[in-house]
């Protein structure tokens, strides 16, 4: 494989990419992340996760790096575990989006992610790290601004549902998905992993050509397109595998760490 220049910025998705399938960070990956920061390069975790899902990850990586959370809506400092920037969906936009989707797609149920905490409609089936979490059940998910609006459908697949949602409300919000079920994540219009990463890189005078990014799902595509060098893990979504410059080993085989070790050896 052709050698690559050492990047000034390493950006990686977490679930399905840098984390193992069981959600843990392997010792090899922790050590690789340490190499990035010790070299003076910037380490950024770019994830759909909310900050409340970042505590274990922050501890596992010894509070290294910054995190772009909620698909670009929040900037979270892992050193201090504090939100330092946010981009919210306004109430009037929420109302129009939910109204349009309810009128055109039957059986959709909604939840909302806030800067702190989340809420869901009574029929929304919680999954993943929220299965045993306490959430507020609400009659209306449009009562106050939110970081992310989520729409769940019991039968439609994520690719089909995303296309439908984008066609209906793509002019109001940015819709994507990072799940194998029919769950669509909506951020404020124009807010993506790439928009947040580009702004952060610009603050540090880092060019896209000096950045490398890793991902596995469609919500990673904007970030992978922005970075000068892009990698998918072998277990990635077909659309991601088709879009990147390189493919590394799967998440369970420390594919991200393997590349970092070559670059920061």
C-alpha positions in Angstrom: 0.0 0.0 0.0 1.3 3.5 -0.8 2.5 5.4 2.2 0.4 8.3 3.3 1.7 11.6 4.9 1.1 11.9 8.6 -2.2 13.8 9.0 -2.7 16.8 11.2 -6.2 15.7 12.1 -7.6 12.2 12.6 -11.4 12.0 12.6 -13.2 8.8 13.4 -16.8 7.6 13.9 -17.3 5.4 17.0 -20.0 2.8 16.8 -19.3 0.2 14.1 -16.0 1.9 13.2 -13.5 2.5 16.1 -15.6 0.7 18.7 -16.0 -3.1 18.7 -19.5 -4.5 18.1 -20.0 -4.9 21.8 -19.4 -1.1 22.2 -16.0 -1.4 23.9 -12.7 0.3 22.9 -9.9 -2.2 22.5 -6.6 -1.7 24.3 -4.9 -1.5 20.8 -7.3 1.2 19.7 -6.8 3.2 23.0 -3.0 3.0 22.4 -3.4 4.2 18.8 -5.5 7.2 19.8 -2.8 8.0 22.3 -0.2 8.1 19.5 -2.3 10.7 17.6 -2.4 13.2 20.5 1.1 12.5 21.6 2.3 13.4 18.1 0.6 16.8 18.4 -2.1 15.9 15.8 -5.8 16.6 16.5 -8.0 13.7 17.5 -11.7 14.1 16.9 -14.5 11.5 17.5 -17.3 12.3 15.1 -20.4 10.4 16.1 -24.2 10.3 16.1 -24.1 9.6 19.8 -25.3 12.2 22.3 -22.9 13.4 25.0 -24.8 11.3 27.6 -23.4 8.2 25.7 -19.8 9.5 25.8 -18.8 9.0 29.4 -17.6 5.4 29.0 -15.8 6.3 25.8 -14.2 9.3 27.4 -12.9 7.2 30.2 -11.6 4.4 28.0 -9.6 6.8 25.9 -8.3 8.7 29.0 -10.3 11.8 28.1 -8.3 12.4 25.0 -9.7 14.5 22.1 -12.8 16.4 21.1 -16.1 14.8 20.1 -18.5 16.0 17.5 -21.8 14.6 18.7 -25.3 14.2 17.4 -24.1 14.1 13.8 -22.5 17.6 14.0 -25.0 19.4 16.2 -22.8 19.4 19.3 -19.1 19.9 20.1 -18.2 18.1 23.2 -14.8 18.4 25.1 -13.8 15.0 26.3 -11.2 16.5 28.6 -13.8 18.4 30.6 -16.9 16.4 29.5 -18.7 19.7 28.6 -20.7 20.9 25.6 -18.8 23.8 24.1 -21.0 24.5 21.0 -24.5 23.5 19.8 -26.8 23.9 16.8 -30.5 23.3 17.6 -33.6 22.7 15.5 -36.0 25.5 16.2 -39.5 24.8 17.5 -41.3 26.1 14.4 -39.1 23.9 12.2 -39.8 20.9 14.4 -43.6 21.5 14.2 -43.5 21.7 10.4 -41.3 18.6 10.0 -43.3 16.4 12.3 -46.6 17.7 10.7 -45.4 16.9 7.2 -44.1 13.5 8.1 -47.2 12.5 10.1 -49.4 13.5 7.2 -47.4 11.5 4.6 -45.9 8.5 6.4 -48.2 6.3 8.5 -46.9 4.6 11.7 -44.0 6.9 12.3 -43.2 7.6 16.0 -40.7 10.3 17.2 -38.2 11.0 19.9 -36.0 14.1 20.5 -32.5 14.5 21.8 -31.7 17.6 23.8 -28.4 19.0 24.9 -29.0 17.2 28.2 -31.5 14.3 28.2 -34.0 13.1 25.7 -37.8 12.5 25.4 -39.9 10.1 23.3 -43.5 9.4 22.4 -45.0 6.4 24.2 -44.9 4.1 21.2 -41.2 4.8 20.4 -39.2 1.6 21.0 -36.0 2.4 22.7 -32.9 0.5 21.6 -29.2 0.3 22.2 -27.8 2.3 25.1 -31.3 3.7 25.8 -33.0 0.4 26.5 -32.7 0.8 30.3 -32.4 4.6 30.4 -34.9 6.9 32.0 -36.6 9.2 29.4 -39.5 11.5 29.6 -42.6 10.4 27.7 -44.1 13.4 26.0 -47.4 14.2 24.3 -45.5 16.6 21.9 -41.9 16.3 20.7 -42.2 19.9 19.3 -42.4 21.7 22.6 -38.9 23.0 22.7 -35.8 23.2 20.5 -33.8 20.0 20.2 -30.4 18.8 19.0 -31.8 15.9 17.0 -35.2 14.6 15.9 -35.5 10.9 15.4 -38.3 9.1 13.4 -38.8 5.4 13.8 -40.9 3.2 11.4 -41.7 -0.4 12.3 -41.5 -1.8 8.8 -39.5 0.4 6.4 -35.8 -0.1 6.0 -33.4 2.8 6.8 -32.4 3.5 3.2 -36.0 3.6 1.9 -37.1 5.7 4.9 -34.3 8.2 4.6 -35.1 8.8 0.9 -38.8 9.4 1.8 -38.0 11.7 4.7 -35.5 13.7 2.6 -38.0 14.1 -0.2 -40.6 15.4 2.2 -38.6 17.6 4.6 -35.1 17.8 3.2 -35.5 21.5 2.7 -36.1 22.0 6.5 -33.7 19.5 8.1 -30.7 17.3 7.3 -31.7 13.6 7.5 -29.4 10.6 7.7 -29.2 7.2 9.4 -26.7 5.1 11.2 -28.8 2.1 12.1 -29.9 -1.2 10.6 -33.5 -0.5 11.6 -35.9 2.1 10.2 -34.6 5.0 12.3 -33.9 8.4 10.7 -31.9 11.1 12.5 -32.6 14.7 11.6 -30.4 17.7 12.5 -30.8 21.4 11.7 -30.6 22.2 8.0 -27.0 22.0 6.8 -25.7 20.4 10.0 -23.6 17.3 9.3 -20.6 15.6 10.6 -18.7 17.4 7.8 -20.0 20.9 8.6 -18.9 20.6 12.2 -15.5 19.0 11.3 -14.8 21.6 8.7 -15.5 24.4 11.1 -13.3 22.9 13.8 -10.5 22.2 11.4 -10.7 25.8 10.1 -10.3 27.2 13.6 -7.0 25.3 13.8 -6.0 26.2 10.3 -6.1 22.5 9.2 -6.9 21.9 5.5 -9.0 18.9 4.3 -5.9 17.5 2.6 -4.3 17.3 6.0 -7.1 15.2 7.5 -8.0 11.5 7.5 -11.4 10.2 8.4 -12.9 6.8 9.2 -16.5 5.7 9.0 -19.0 2.9 8.4 -22.5 4.3 7.9 -24.3 6.8 5.6 -24.2 9.5 8.3 -20.4 9.4 7.9 -20.5 10.1 4.1 -20.3 13.9 4.4 -17.3 13.7 6.7 -15.6 11.1 4.5 -16.1 13.3 1.4 -14.6 16.3 3.2 -11.4 14.6 4.4 -8.4 14.5 2.1 -8.1 10.8 2.9 -11.0 8.5 3.7 -11.3 5.0 5.1 -14.2 2.6 5.6 -13.9 -0.4 7.9 -14.6 -3.7 6.1 -18.0 -4.0 7.8 -19.3 -0.7 6.5 -22.5 0.0 4.6 -22.2 -0.6 0.8 -22.6 3.1 0.0 -19.7 3.9 2.3 -17.5 1.2 0.9 -18.2 2.6 -2.6 -17.3 6.2 -1.6 -14.0 6.0 0.2 -10.4 6.0 -0.9 -9.4 3.0 1.2 -10.8 0.1 3.1 -9.2 -1.2 6.3 -10.0 -4.2 8.5 -13.4 -4.5 10.3 -14.1 -2.7 13.6 -13.7 -6.0 15.6 -10.3 -6.4 14.0 -9.1 -2.9 15.1 -9.1 -1.6 11.5 -8.8 2.1 12.6 -5.9 1.3 14.9 -4.1 -0.6 12.1 -4.0 2.5 9.9 -3.1 4.9 12.8 -0.2 2.6 13.7 1.2 2.9 10.2 0.8 6.6 10.1 2.1 7.4 13.6 4.6 4.6 14.0 
